[in-house]
Amino acid sequence: MGDNRLYIHIGSQESSIVQVTNGHLTGVLRSNDIPAGTLYIGRITGINNALSAAFLDIGEDKDGFMHISPGHGFKCGQCLLVQSQKPPRDNKGRQVTNSISLVGNLLCISPGGRTTVVSSKVKDSDTRVRMMAIGEAVRRTLSDDLAMEFGVTMRTIATRCGVEAALAEARNLAETWRSSVEQLAKSAVSGPVDGGRNFVSCGLQRFLTEEIREIIIDDHDTFCQVSDSVRSMGFETISVREYSQPYDMLEYYNLNAMQRHALGHRVYLPSGGSIVIDRTEALTVIDVNSGKGSTAKDMVLQTNLQAAEEIAAQLKLRNIGGIIVIDFINMDREGEAQVLNQLKEATAGDKLVTDICDFSPLGLVEMVRRRVEL
């Protein structure tokens, strides 16, 4: 299981959540990063029926775009509540949708939905039956309380929760929805909805698993919030501790240096080699170098194997998607087969779908990391 910790830093300018596993940086989320799922008030600036797309002013440099169906009924100038699906890239604005789904730690609610669903990752039949009963009870209560229909999806992490914890979270999410609708009705000013998604909640959704051993937090109110969340989810083995030293927590635990080392343009490997990561609008290029290490066959293979492991980690750490081209150090066919197998194994646990091609005649590996969760 390893030594797996989360550090939650709440700062005046920027806050961050850092995941460290066995002394290595394995995850970072910063408060200035706008996560998928953020709610926006958007004003439609254009409709292209040929592309089945509507373009919306959402308060950012570039208009967002939204897929629309034939007979959609939208009009230019119309304001509506939308949700971020994909970040801006390739000179395109943010992709949004008007099919809202509010994500919590235990469950998701969908205003206007009518069904209860349990995550497909939950395989045990008895657990699925119990979670379905909890989800259905939450759906019915929530729909009665607000006099409108809500769909409920029980997340994998909710295997141990009870009805009370699930309902409390669902009501908080429903309150976010209600206040967002009120803001749309009152102001209709394009931009992110006030109080949309809590930064700490987003971090827990991304990083909190049974493998986490300890969470260390340098803010008292956040410590109380996280303690309650962890307890409601039934994680009895996770220790939540408030940081009380008079020094900056990120410096005290060497987290700033760790981020500089792991997120730099060049990332060094134990063999003495390195990988260099260059991101363009169209794709990401990763070059593997032997450095000052030996160019002997065994050392080249070792460096490439280490690079395959590090590349898989970096894709998740930097949230890199789309087309990725990797230039490994030249090897024979046997070495290429070992490195390709290592890369496939290292990406097997990725939440995003990855497709990896064989070595090309030029010795390059092409892969695609799709922005769709498994």
The 8 nearest C-alpha neighbors of each residue, nearest first, counted from 0:
[[1, 210, 2, 3, 211, 212, 209, 20],
 [2, 0, 3, 21, 20, 210, 212, 211],
 [1, 3, 21, 20, 4, 212, 0, 22],
 [2, 4, 20, 211, 212, 19, 1, 21],
 [5, 3, 213, 19, 211, 214, 18, 212],
 [4, 6, 18, 214, 17, 215, 7, 213],
 [5, 7, 215, 17, 16, 214, 216, 8],
 [8, 6, 16, 216, 15, 215, 5, 17],
 [7, 9, 15, 14, 217, 216, 16, 10],
 [10, 8, 14, 218, 217, 7, 15, 11],
 [11, 9, 14, 13, 12, 8, 15, 218],
 [10, 12, 13, 9, 14, 8, 30, 15],
 [13, 11, 10, 14, 9, 31, 30, 15],
 [14, 12, 10, 30, 11, 31, 15, 29],
 [15, 13, 9, 10, 30, 8, 29, 12],
 [14, 16, 29, 8, 28, 30, 7, 17],
 [15, 17, 7, 28, 6, 27, 8, 29],
 [16, 18, 27, 6, 5, 26, 15, 19],
 [17, 19, 5, 26, 25, 4, 24, 27],
 [18, 20, 24, 23, 4, 25, 3, 22],
 [21, 19, 3, 23, 22, 2, 25, 4],
 [22, 20, 2, 23, 1, 3, 19, 24],
 [21, 23, 20, 19, 24, 2, 3, 257],
 [24, 22, 20, 19, 21, 25, 257, 18],
 [23, 25, 19, 26, 18, 20, 257, 22],
 [26, 24, 18, 19, 316, 23, 20, 312],
 [25, 27, 18, 316, 17, 24, 28, 19],
 [28, 26, 17, 16, 18, 29, 316, 15],
 [27, 29, 16, 15, 17, 202, 30, 26],
 [30, 28, 15, 31, 32, 14, 16, 27],
 [29, 31, 14, 32, 13, 15, 198, 28],
 [32, 30, 29, 33, 13, 14, 28, 15],
 [33, 31, 30, 29, 34, 28, 198, 35],
 [32, 34, 31, 35, 37, 30, 86, 29],
 [35, 33, 32, 37, 36, 201, 83, 86],
 [34, 36, 83, 84, 37, 85, 33, 86],
 [35, 37, 83, 82, 34, 84, 38, 101],
 [36, 38, 83, 82, 35, 34, 196, 195],
 [39, 37, 82, 192, 81, 191, 195, 36],
 [40, 38, 191, 192, 81, 190, 80, 41],
 [39, 41, 80, 189, 190, 79, 57, 81],
 [40, 42, 57, 189, 56, 55, 79, 78],
 [41, 43, 78, 55, 56, 77, 76, 44],
 [42, 44, 55, 75, 76, 77, 54, 45],
 [45, 43, 55, 75, 54, 76, 42, 56],
 [44, 46, 54, 75, 43, 53, 47, 55],
 [45, 47, 53, 52, 48, 54, 75, 44],
 [48, 46, 52, 49, 50, 51, 53, 45],
 [47, 49, 51, 50, 46, 52, 69, 53],
 [50, 48, 47, 51, 52, 46, 69, 67],
 [49, 51, 52, 48, 47, 66, 53, 46],
 [52, 50, 48, 67, 49, 66, 47, 68],
 [53, 51, 66, 50, 67, 47, 65, 46],
 [52, 54, 46, 65, 64, 45, 47, 66],
 [55, 53, 64, 45, 44, 63, 43, 62],
 [56, 54, 43, 63, 42, 62, 44, 41],
 [55, 57, 62, 42, 41, 58, 189, 43],
 [58, 56, 41, 190, 189, 59, 55, 40],
 [57, 59, 190, 189, 56, 60, 191, 41],
 [60, 58, 61, 57, 62, 190, 56, 63],
 [61, 59, 62, 58, 92, 57, 56, 63],
 [62, 60, 92, 59, 63, 91, 56, 93],
 [61, 63, 56, 55, 92, 54, 57, 64],
 [64, 62, 93, 92, 55, 94, 54, 57],
 [63, 65, 54, 94, 53, 55, 95, 93],
 [64, 66, 53, 95, 52, 96, 94, 67],
 [65, 67, 52, 51, 53, 64, 68, 96],
 [68, 66, 51, 52, 71, 65, 53, 69],
 [67, 69, 71, 70, 51, 66, 52, 48],
 [70, 68, 71, 67, 51, 48, 72, 49],
 [69, 71, 72, 68, 73, 67, 48, 51],
 [70, 72, 68, 69, 73, 67, 74, 51],
 [71, 73, 70, 74, 69, 68, 67, 75],
 [74, 72, 71, 75, 77, 43, 46, 53],
 [75, 73, 77, 76, 72, 43, 46, 45],
 [74, 76, 43, 44, 77, 45, 46, 73],
 [77, 75, 43, 42, 44, 74, 78, 45],
 [76, 78, 43, 75, 42, 74, 79, 73],
 [79, 77, 42, 41, 43, 76, 187, 40],
 [80, 78, 41, 40, 81, 42, 77, 183],
 [79, 81, 40, 39, 41, 97, 38, 183],
 [82, 80, 97, 96, 39, 38, 95, 40],
 [81, 83, 38, 95, 96, 36, 37, 39],
 [82, 84, 95, 36, 35, 37, 85, 94],
 [85, 83, 95, 35, 94, 36, 82, 96],
 [84, 86, 94, 93, 83, 35, 87, 95],
 [87, 85, 93, 88, 94, 84, 35, 92],
 [86, 88, 93, 92, 91, 85, 94, 90],
 [89, 87, 91, 90, 86, 280, 92, 93],
 [88, 90, 280, 91, 281, 87, 92, 279],
 [91, 89, 88, 92, 87, 280, 61, 281],
 [92, 90, 88, 89, 87, 93, 61, 63],
 [91, 93, 87, 63, 61, 62, 94, 64],
 [92, 94, 87, 63, 86, 85, 95, 64],
 [95, 93, 85, 64, 84, 63, 65, 83],
 [96, 94, 83, 84, 65, 82, 81, 64],
 [95, 97, 82, 81, 98, 65, 83, 84],
 [96, 98, 81, 99, 82, 80, 95, 79],
 [99, 97, 96, 100, 81, 82, 109, 110],
 [98, 100, 97, 109, 82, 101, 110, 81],
 [101, 99, 109, 108, 102, 107, 98, 110],
 [102, 100, 108, 107, 172, 109, 99, 103],
 [103, 101, 107, 100, 106, 108, 104, 36],
 [104, 102, 106, 105, 107, 101, 168, 172],
 [103, 105, 204, 106, 203, 102, 200, 156],
 [106, 104, 157, 154, 103, 156, 153, 165],
 [105, 107, 153, 154, 103, 152, 104, 102],
 [108, 106, 102, 152, 101, 103, 151, 100],
 [107, 109, 151, 101, 150, 100, 149, 152],
 [108, 110, 100, 150, 149, 112, 99, 111],
 [111, 109, 149, 112, 148, 150, 108, 99],
 [110, 112, 148, 149, 109, 113, 150, 147],
 [113, 111, 150, 149, 109, 110, 148, 114],
 [112, 114, 150, 149, 148, 111, 115, 151],
 [115, 113, 150, 112, 151, 116, 149, 138],
 [114, 116, 151, 135, 152, 150, 134, 131],
 [115, 117, 152, 153, 151, 114, 118, 131],
 [118, 116, 153, 152, 131, 119, 154, 127],
 [117, 119, 120, 154, 155, 121, 153, 116],
 [120, 118, 121, 117, 122, 155, 116, 154],
 [119, 121, 118, 122, 155, 117, 154, 373],
 [122, 120, 119, 118, 123, 155, 127, 117],
 [121, 123, 120, 124, 119, 127, 126, 118],
 [122, 124, 126, 125, 121, 127, 128, 120],
 [123, 125, 127, 126, 122, 128, 121, 129],
 [126, 124, 128, 127, 123, 129, 130, 122],
 [127, 125, 129, 123, 124, 128, 130, 158],
 [126, 128, 124, 130, 125, 129, 131, 123],
 [127, 129, 131, 125, 126, 130, 124, 132],
 [128, 130, 126, 132, 131, 127, 125, 133],
 [131, 129, 133, 127, 132, 128, 134, 126],
 [130, 132, 134, 128, 129, 133, 127, 135],
 [133, 131, 135, 129, 130, 134, 136, 128],
 [134, 132, 130, 136, 162, 131, 135, 137],
 [135, 133, 131, 137, 136, 132, 115, 130],
 [134, 136, 138, 132, 137, 133, 115, 131],
 [137, 135, 133, 139, 134, 138, 140, 132],
 [138, 136, 134, 140, 135, 166, 139, 141],
 [139, 137, 135, 141, 136, 140, 151, 142],
 [138, 140, 142, 136, 141, 137, 143, 135],
 [141, 139, 143, 137, 142, 138, 144, 136],
 [140, 142, 144, 138, 143, 139, 137, 145],
 [141, 143, 148, 147, 139, 145, 140, 146],
 [142, 144, 146, 140, 141, 145, 139, 147],
 [145, 143, 141, 142, 146, 140, 147, 139],
 [144, 146, 142, 147, 143, 141, 148, 173],
 [147, 145, 143, 142, 144, 148, 141, 149],
 [148, 146, 142, 145, 149, 143, 111, 110],
 [147, 149, 142, 111, 112, 113, 110, 150],
 [150, 148, 110, 112, 111, 109, 113, 142],
 [149, 151, 112, 109, 113, 114, 108, 115],
 [152, 150, 108, 115, 107, 138, 134, 116],
 [153, 151, 116, 107, 106, 117, 115, 154],
 [152, 154, 106, 117, 118, 116, 134, 105],
 [155, 153, 106, 118, 156, 105, 157, 152],
 [156, 154, 157, 118, 121, 158, 120, 153],
 [155, 157, 154, 158, 105, 208, 104, 232],
 [158, 156, 105, 160, 155, 159, 154, 232],
 [157, 159, 156, 160, 155, 130, 126, 154],
 [160, 158, 157, 233, 232, 161, 156, 234],
 [159, 161, 157, 232, 158, 233, 164, 231],
 [162, 160, 163, 164, 165, 159, 133, 231],
 [161, 163, 165, 133, 164, 166, 160, 137],
 [164, 162, 166, 165, 161, 167, 160, 168],
 [165, 163, 167, 166, 162, 161, 231, 168],
 [164, 166, 162, 168, 163, 167, 169, 161],
 [165, 167, 169, 163, 137, 168, 164, 162],
 [168, 166, 164, 170, 169, 165, 163, 171],
 [167, 169, 171, 165, 170, 166, 172, 164],
 [168, 170, 166, 172, 171, 167, 173, 165],
 [169, 171, 173, 167, 172, 168, 166, 174],
 [172, 170, 174, 168, 173, 169, 167, 175],
 [171, 173, 175, 169, 174, 170, 168, 101],
 [172, 174, 170, 176, 175, 171, 169, 177],
 [173, 175, 177, 171, 176, 172, 178, 170],
 [176, 174, 172, 178, 173, 177, 179, 171],
 [175, 177, 173, 179, 174, 178, 180, 172],
 [176, 178, 174, 180, 179, 175, 173, 181],
 [177, 179, 181, 175, 180, 176, 174, 182],
 [180, 178, 182, 176, 181, 177, 175, 192],
 [179, 181, 183, 177, 182, 178, 176, 184],
 [182, 180, 178, 184, 179, 183, 185, 177],
 [181, 183, 179, 185, 184, 180, 186, 178],
 [184, 182, 187, 180, 181, 185, 186, 179],
 [183, 185, 181, 182, 186, 187, 180, 179],
 [186, 184, 182, 183, 181, 187, 180, 188],
 [185, 187, 188, 183, 182, 184, 181, 189],
 [186, 188, 183, 189, 184, 185, 40, 78],
 [189, 187, 186, 190, 40, 183, 41, 58],
 [188, 190, 57, 40, 58, 41, 56, 187],
 [189, 191, 58, 57, 39, 40, 188, 192],
 [192, 190, 39, 38, 40, 193, 37, 57],
 [191, 193, 39, 195, 38, 179, 194, 190],
 [194, 192, 195, 191, 179, 182, 38, 196],
 [193, 195, 196, 192, 197, 175, 179, 191],
 [196, 194, 192, 193, 38, 37, 175, 197],
 [197, 195, 194, 37, 198, 201, 200, 36],
 [196, 198, 200, 199, 201, 195, 194, 202],
 [199, 197, 201, 200, 30, 196, 202, 29],
 [198, 200, 202, 201, 197, 203, 16, 221],
 [199, 201, 203, 197, 202, 198, 204, 104],
 [202, 200, 204, 198, 199, 203, 197, 205],
 [203, 201, 199, 205, 200, 204, 206, 198],
 [202, 204, 207, 200, 206, 205, 201, 199],
 [203, 205, 201, 104, 202, 206, 207, 200],
 [206, 204, 202, 203, 207, 201, 200, 208],
 [205, 207, 203, 204, 202, 208, 18, 26],
 [206, 208, 203, 204, 205, 211, 209, 202],
 [209, 207, 210, 211, 206, 156, 203, 205],
 [208, 210, 211, 207, 234, 212, 237, 236],
 [209, 211, 208, 0, 212, 3, 1, 207],
 [212, 210, 3, 209, 4, 208, 213, 237],
 [211, 213, 237, 3, 4, 210, 238, 2],
 [214, 212, 238, 4, 237, 239, 211, 5],
 [213, 215, 5, 239, 4, 6, 240, 238],
 [214, 216, 240, 6, 241, 242, 239, 7],
 [217, 215, 7, 241, 242, 218, 222, 6],
 [216, 218, 242, 8, 241, 9, 7, 219],
 [219, 217, 221, 216, 220, 222, 9, 241],
 [218, 220, 222, 221, 223, 217, 241, 216],
 [221, 219, 223, 222, 218, 224, 225, 217],
 [222, 220, 224, 223, 218, 219, 225, 216],
 [221, 223, 219, 225, 220, 224, 216, 226],
 [222, 224, 226, 220, 221, 225, 227, 219],
 [225, 223, 221, 227, 222, 226, 228, 220],
 [224, 226, 228, 222, 227, 223, 229, 221],
 [227, 225, 223, 229, 228, 224, 222, 230],
 [226, 228, 230, 224, 225, 229, 231, 223],
 [229, 227, 225, 231, 230, 226, 224, 232],
 [230, 228, 232, 226, 231, 227, 234, 225],
 [229, 231, 227, 233, 232, 228, 234, 226],
 [232, 230, 228, 233, 229, 164, 227, 160],
 [233, 231, 229, 160, 230, 234, 228, 157],
 [232, 234, 230, 231, 159, 235, 160, 229],
 [235, 233, 236, 229, 237, 232, 230, 209],
 [234, 236, 237, 233, 230, 238, 229, 232],
 [235, 237, 234, 238, 212, 209, 213, 211],
 [238, 236, 212, 213, 235, 234, 239, 211],
 [237, 239, 213, 214, 240, 212, 236, 235],
 [240, 238, 214, 213, 215, 226, 237, 241],
 [241, 239, 215, 214, 238, 242, 216, 222],
 [240, 242, 216, 215, 217, 222, 243, 219],
 [241, 243, 217, 216, 215, 244, 240, 248],
 [242, 244, 241, 245, 217, 246, 216, 248],
 [243, 245, 246, 242, 248, 247, 251, 217],
 [246, 244, 243, 247, 248, 242, 251, 217],
 [247, 245, 244, 248, 251, 250, 243, 249],
 [246, 248, 250, 249, 251, 245, 244, 217],
 [247, 249, 251, 250, 246, 252, 217, 8],
 [250, 248, 254, 251, 247, 252, 255, 253],
 [249, 251, 253, 248, 247, 252, 254, 255],
 [250, 252, 248, 253, 249, 247, 246, 254],
 [251, 253, 254, 250, 249, 248, 255, 247],
 [254, 252, 250, 251, 256, 255, 249, 257],
 [253, 255, 249, 257, 252, 256, 250, 258],
 [256, 254, 258, 257, 253, 249, 250, 259],
 [257, 255, 259, 258, 254, 253, 260, 250],
 [256, 258, 254, 260, 255, 259, 261, 253],
 [259, 257, 261, 255, 260, 256, 262, 254],
 [260, 258, 256, 262, 257, 261, 263, 255],
 [259, 261, 257, 258, 263, 262, 256, 266],
 [260, 262, 258, 259, 263, 257, 266, 24],
 [263, 261, 259, 258, 260, 264, 266, 317],
 [262, 264, 265, 259, 260, 261, 266, 258],
 [263, 265, 276, 275, 266, 262, 277, 274],
 [266, 264, 275, 263, 274, 267, 273, 276],
 [265, 267, 274, 273, 261, 263, 275, 264],
 [268, 266, 273, 272, 265, 274, 271, 269],
 [267, 269, 273, 272, 270, 271, 305, 266],
 [270, 268, 271, 267, 272, 305, 302, 273],
 [271, 269, 268, 272, 302, 292, 301, 298],
 [272, 270, 269, 268, 292, 290, 291, 267],
 [271, 273, 289, 290, 268, 288, 270, 267],
 [274, 272, 267, 268, 288, 266, 287, 265],
 [273, 275, 287, 266, 286, 265, 288, 276],
 [276, 274, 265, 286, 285, 264, 266, 287],
 [275, 277, 285, 264, 284, 274, 278, 265],
 [278, 276, 284, 283, 285, 279, 275, 264],
 [277, 279, 283, 282, 284, 276, 280, 281],
 [280, 278, 282, 281, 283, 277, 284, 89],
 [279, 281, 89, 282, 88, 278, 90, 283],
 [280, 282, 279, 89, 283, 322, 321, 278],
 [283, 281, 322, 279, 323, 280, 278, 321],
 [282, 284, 278, 323, 277, 279, 324, 322],
 [283, 285, 324, 277, 323, 276, 325, 278],
 [286, 284, 276, 325, 275, 324, 326, 277],
 [287, 285, 326, 275, 274, 325, 288, 327],
 [286, 288, 274, 327, 326, 273, 328, 275],
 [289, 287, 273, 272, 290, 274, 286, 328],
 [288, 290, 272, 292, 291, 273, 302, 287],
 [291, 289, 272, 292, 288, 271, 273, 293],
 [290, 292, 289, 271, 293, 272, 294, 288],
 [293, 291, 290, 271, 289, 272, 294, 270],
 [292, 294, 295, 298, 291, 289, 299, 290],
 [293, 295, 299, 298, 296, 292, 289, 297],
 [296, 294, 298, 293, 297, 299, 300, 292],
 [295, 297, 299, 298, 300, 294, 330, 293],
 [298, 296, 300, 299, 295, 301, 294, 302],
 [299, 297, 301, 295, 300, 296, 293, 302],
 [300, 298, 302, 296, 301, 297, 294, 295],
 [301, 299, 303, 297, 298, 302, 304, 296],
 [300, 302, 298, 304, 299, 303, 297, 305],
 [303, 301, 305, 299, 300, 304, 270, 306],
 [304, 302, 306, 300, 305, 301, 307, 299],
 [303, 305, 301, 307, 306, 338, 302, 300],
 [306, 304, 302, 308, 303, 307, 301, 309],
 [305, 307, 303, 309, 304, 308, 310, 302],
 [306, 308, 342, 304, 310, 305, 309, 303],
 [309, 307, 305, 306, 311, 310, 345, 342],
 [310, 308, 306, 312, 311, 307, 313, 305],
 [309, 311, 313, 307, 312, 308, 306, 314],
 [312, 310, 314, 308, 309, 346, 313, 345],
 [311, 313, 309, 310, 315, 314, 316, 308],
 [314, 312, 316, 310, 315, 311, 317, 309],
 [313, 315, 319, 311, 317, 312, 316, 318],
 [316, 314, 318, 313, 312, 317, 319, 311],
 [315, 317, 313, 26, 314, 318, 312, 25],
 [318, 316, 319, 314, 315, 313, 262, 27],
 [317, 319, 315, 314, 316, 320, 313, 370],
 [320, 318, 314, 317, 315, 321, 368, 283],
 [321, 319, 368, 369, 370, 318, 322, 367],
 [320, 322, 368, 367, 369, 282, 323, 319],
 [321, 323, 367, 282, 366, 283, 320, 324],
 [322, 324, 283, 366, 282, 365, 284, 367],
 [325, 323, 365, 284, 364, 285, 283, 366],
 [326, 324, 285, 364, 363, 286, 284, 327],
 [325, 327, 286, 363, 287, 285, 364, 328],
 [328, 326, 287, 325, 329, 303, 286, 363],
 [327, 329, 287, 330, 288, 326, 303, 299],
 [328, 330, 327, 362, 331, 299, 326, 335],
 [331, 329, 334, 335, 328, 332, 300, 299],
 [330, 332, 334, 333, 335, 329, 336, 296],
 [333, 331, 335, 334, 336, 330, 337, 358],
 [334, 332, 336, 335, 331, 337, 330, 338],
 [333, 335, 337, 331, 336, 332, 330, 338],
 [334, 336, 332, 338, 333, 337, 339, 330],
 [335, 337, 339, 333, 334, 338, 340, 332],
 [338, 336, 334, 340, 335, 339, 341, 333],
 [339, 337, 341, 335, 340, 304, 336, 342],
 [338, 340, 342, 336, 341, 337, 335, 343],
 [339, 341, 343, 337, 338, 342, 336, 344],
 [342, 340, 338, 344, 339, 343, 345, 337],
 [343, 341, 307, 345, 339, 340, 344, 338],
 [342, 344, 340, 346, 341, 345, 347, 339],
 [345, 343, 347, 341, 342, 346, 340, 348],
 [344, 346, 342, 343, 347, 308, 311, 341],
 [347, 345, 349, 343, 311, 344, 348, 342],
 [348, 346, 344, 349, 345, 343, 353, 342],
 [349, 347, 346, 350, 345, 344, 351, 343],
 [348, 350, 346, 351, 347, 352, 315, 353],
 [349, 351, 372, 373, 348, 352, 371, 347],
 [352, 350, 372, 349, 371, 373, 369, 370],
 [351, 353, 369, 368, 373, 371, 372, 350],
 [354, 352, 368, 367, 369, 351, 355, 366],
 [353, 355, 367, 366, 368, 356, 352, 369],
 [356, 354, 366, 365, 353, 367, 357, 343],
 [357, 355, 365, 366, 364, 358, 354, 359],
 [356, 358, 364, 359, 355, 339, 365, 363],
 [357, 359, 364, 363, 362, 356, 360, 335],
 [358, 360, 362, 363, 361, 357, 364, 365],
 [361, 359, 362, 358, 363, 357, 364, 332],
 [362, 360, 359, 363, 358, 326, 364, 329],
 [361, 363, 359, 358, 360, 329, 364, 326],
 [364, 362, 326, 359, 358, 361, 325, 365],
 [365, 363, 358, 325, 324, 357, 356, 359],
 [366, 364, 324, 356, 323, 355, 325, 363],
 [365, 367, 355, 323, 354, 356, 322, 324],
 [368, 366, 322, 354, 321, 353, 323, 369],
 [369, 367, 353, 320, 321, 352, 354, 351],
 [368, 370, 352, 371, 320, 321, 351, 367],
 [369, 371, 351, 320, 368, 372, 352, 321],
 [370, 372, 369, 351, 352, 373, 350, 368],
 [373, 371, 351, 350, 352, 370, 369, 349],
 [372, 350, 351, 352, 371, 349, 120, 370]]
